[in-house]
């Protein structure tokens, strides 16, 4: 999409939020306004209604919006001095706008308004010139939800009305189709259906319980990472779940990250914290012995469980949790090897994503903001490391966008962004450069001249957390995982009870080959067993009838593939062993075709 198109669509969506507010004020004059910004798929506006509304009220509001759009209403901008602006908002009985206005005045900002017909809103813009620029069939109201004022759960719960808006009807319809697919693939829905995870009230919000099938997914990811990291020279370590507060004072996390920490536990006259990250612990492991330049790069890795107090309103299945296990590692290196180590990490990210068929990804370079005090104050090192990151990204050869103010407090970072099944952008993993911690923890190595030097530190988590990455994979595959990853790799379905013994024999042979296999020896009819197999999304269904039992064969049916093939059981065993060993991601029509 061209930049000009993006800008126009942004203005249309923003203007539609005002049209929504105008329609609501006509229908519900006592409603009070919150905020109404454009978003990636449309717009929303937050209101406080005198009496609750529901989704059943949306058609009425949308009808009013379309009536207003047809009137070719102009958007007119004007500014008011502070006192006049406050007086107007007070006359309009808009307490939430008054709160924002006072903040703007305190910051020395001008107070601007946009008038569109009989409706006026305090707003910075931009907007379209006239409602005749709004594609008439390319927007609609979508849903109603609760939202805390300013995103703070301590504030009042407002009513948020969401709307969809696109450049044309075709784009709107395409988005709705993608969303239908996403709803079918929602990891929360499939996670329950496929018995992957459960969030129990008795345990707490954002603290998932991994069921046996989920445990297998976690194990396979860990095994994948262990093998890849072993080949890349990583050394595995383990660290405790709780830590003295002193450690996070040294690291700077208590100063820069405290709002995300669980409250401390106080005993033995000290504060202990649930571990929110692994890096400070790895720094202590590095420091335990005297390091030489010959020891570098040193790569320490851990599948470490960490805990972060995310706001309850931001929790979403496995995407955003409070207890998580992270594919975490820290690389300690001199500057000579820094660029090559960064490139190796980038290649590892790429390897994982290509393995899973996650090909719609790109990178975002997050740098500091000189106007914010949450970043370490060292202009020279910020400039040096950002320049180095840009150079490395250029050498890596992939496009990236640069975002100010999103860096870690200790250095710049590269986030790998993935587009999910509905086109929504998500951060899947991160790669961070740290020029601060070595000094905080007095980390040194002895260089070739016998002098002490500070190492650079790379923080990397190519698979992110189990929780977030598995949520991606559930939705990416629609729960139909490739054979190597699937909780049940083969499901044997005997056509009649007298074949259960033969099915059990096959199961035992597959067990001996470390294949995760089950037999459906229930009293259900054969047709129901096949339907159940489809619901379970088992990648390989082995049908055994009398002929198969007599000839030592199976009939192989792959999930999502109509064709089936009868073959000697030994041939299938060789095929599935190969499929698992090489972590094949494809679903060939011919199950014996390895291309």
MOMOFEN-V697528 format. One record per run of one state. SS is the DSSP state (2 for helix, 1 for strand, 0 for the rest). FROM is the first residue (numbers start at 1). TO is the last residue. Records with the same first field share a line. If there is no record, write none. Layout:
SS = FROM-TO ; FROM-TO
This chain:
0 = 1-2 ; 28-31 ; 34-37 ; 40-41 ; 49-54 ; 70-73 ; 81-81 ; 92-94 ; 107-110 ; 117-118 ; 123-129 ; 134-138 ; 152-156 ; 166-168 ; 186-186 ; 194-196 ; 199-208 ; 211-211 ; 232-234 ; 237-241 ; 252-252 ; 257-257 ; 261-264 ; 268-269 ; 275-278 ; 288-291 ; 296-297 ; 308-311 ; 315-315 ; 317-319 ; 321-322 ; 334-334 ; 356-360 ; 368-378 ; 397-399 ; 405-407 ; 409-410 ; 412-412 ; 420-424 ; 435-436 ; 441-444 ; 447-451 ; 454-455 ; 462-464 ; 478-489 ; 495-496 ; 513-516 ; 520-525 ; 537-539 ; 545-545 ; 552-552 ; 559-563 ; 582-595
2 = 3-27 ; 55-69 ; 82-91 ; 95-106 ; 131-133 ; 149-151 ; 169-185 ; 187-193 ; 212-231 ; 245-251 ; 253-256 ; 258-260 ; 279-287 ; 293-295 ; 312-314 ; 335-355 ; 379-396 ; 437-440 ; 466-477 ; 497-512 ; 526-536 ; 546-551 ; 569-581
1 = 32-33 ; 38-39 ; 42-48 ; 74-80 ; 111-116 ; 119-122 ; 130-130 ; 139-148 ; 157-165 ; 197-198 ; 209-210 ; 235-236 ; 242-244 ; 265-267 ; 270-274 ; 292-292 ; 298-307 ; 316-316 ; 320-320 ; 323-333 ; 361-367 ; 400-404 ; 408-408 ; 411-411 ; 413-419 ; 425-434 ; 445-446 ; 452-453 ; 456-461 ; 465-465 ; 490-494 ; 517-519 ; 540-544 ; 553-558 ; 564-568
